[in-house]
Amino acid sequence: MTATRTFRIAAIPADGVGAEVVSVGRAVLDALAADSGGAFAFDWREFPWGCEFYERTGKMMDDDGLEQLKDFDALYFGAVGWPTVPDHVSLWGLRLKICQSFDQWANVRPVHFLPGVQSPLRKADHTELDWVVVRENSEGEYAGLGGRNLSGRGQGGEVAVQSALFTEVGCERIMRFAFDLARTRTRRKVSSVTKSNAQQYGMVLWDDVFKRVAADYPDVETESVLVDAMSAKFVLHPEDLSVVVASNLNADILSDLGSALAGSLGLAASANLNPERRFPSMFEPVHGSAPDIAGRGLANPIGAVGSAALMLEHFGLAEEAARLNRAIRATTASGVLTRDVGGTASTEDVTKALVDALGA
């Protein structure tokens, strides 16, 4: 008899709809585990960090929060942000603190067009579209370097400096990750995105490293595209995309555009990976905390469940991940859709449909 593999998962629902969608993801994963014949199980521990925690304590997470998290097999995150806490405080105090401290340098954001979900792209009605955005997740425009000063000059005299950081090591490792991912896909292509015509130092370094790395992957098609042109390509020629690799800011924006083109940010999954596995990786939906619908049972949990599928892949449970993705497709194809994608289903309705689809 094979021993049960038990994965220790830290759940961090954080703010707003984060609690609702993490709850759905946990329920679906536990249903999968219950149907595995004892092959695997999940041991959950939930952490109460987020903006409500900040309002009580003045901190987004415990002082030793990273120490508490470091030995988990993975982190399952909801969404961070609330109107009463400045966004830069909530983001840097929790999500970015975890990502940077645990060197989760590869952010993977698939763009899936699901059956039953209407895309604003007419091309999606008759063209097979599927690509993935690979985001450099440790430096670039989100390195956090800079500051504000000279406020003593008086009103209108303050100066802010925000510096982007690009290193050869950071550029090369995310590019090799993207090329290796491209080799697993039907179309072996990597599109590199910069704005090197205007940002002549960091992004020219990015371009130079991309050319050097591409030489080691002669079997993979490549292109280098400026970010404004790539934004247009997402809309006009998305069938030409497979793996898109870009800096922290550019990939963040482009991946949201891709998800909107697929129908809703509520559908978008992501993985923040430490590929060397020195630290736990973190899996989260792309959407925000949505204060306007929080607690009303209206949140779309598909992005969180898709993120759970990425977590299963990270654990080497490829068939289980595929099964979960099939359940997502079966659910949307059956018309069980939340209002952000034109339906009337509640979060609970989608949860039931997903669990039922797993047993089909």
HELIX and SHEET records of a PDB file:
HELIX    1   1 GLY A   18  ALA A   34  1                                  17    
HELIX    2   2 CYS A   51  THR A   57  1                                   7    
HELIX    3   3 GLY A   65  LEU A   69  1                                   5    
HELIX    4   4 ASP A   87  SER A   90  1                                   4    
HELIX    5   5 LEU A   91  ARG A   95  3                                   5    
HELIX    6   6 LEU A   96  SER A  101  1                                   6    
HELIX    7   7 ARG A  122  ASP A  125  5                                   4    
HELIX    8   8 SER A  151  ARG A  153  5                                   3    
HELIX    9   9 GLU A  168  ALA A  182  1                                  15    
HELIX   10  10 GLY A  202  ALA A  214  1                                  13    
HELIX   11  11 VAL A  227  LEU A  236  1                                  10    
HELIX   12  12 PRO A  238  ASP A  240  5                                   3    
HELIX   13  13 ASN A  248  ALA A  262  1                                  15    
HELIX   14  14 LEU A  265  LEU A  267  5                                   3    
HELIX   15  15 ILE A  302  HIS A  314  1                                  13    
HELIX   16  16 ALA A  318  ALA A  333  1                                  16    
HELIX   17  17 ARG A  339  VAL A  341  5                                   3    
HELIX   18  18 THR A  347  LEU A  358  1                                  12    
SHEET    1   A10 PHE A  40  GLU A  46  0                                        
SHEET    2   A10 ARG A   5  ALA A  14  1                                        
SHEET    3   A10 ALA A  74  ALA A  79  1                                        
SHEET    4   A10 SER A 281  PRO A 285  1                                        
SHEET    5   A10 ALA A 269  LEU A 273 -1                                        
SHEET    6   A10 ALA A 106  HIS A 112 -1                                        
SHEET    7   A10 ASP A 130  GLU A 136 -1                                        
SHEET    8   A10 VAL A 243  ALA A 246  1                                        
SHEET    9   A10 LYS A 189  THR A 194  1                                        
SHEET   10   A10 GLU A 221  LEU A 226  1                                        
SHEET    1   B 2 GLY A 140  ASN A 149  0                                        
SHEET    2   B 2 VAL A 159  LEU A 165 -1                                        
END                                                                             
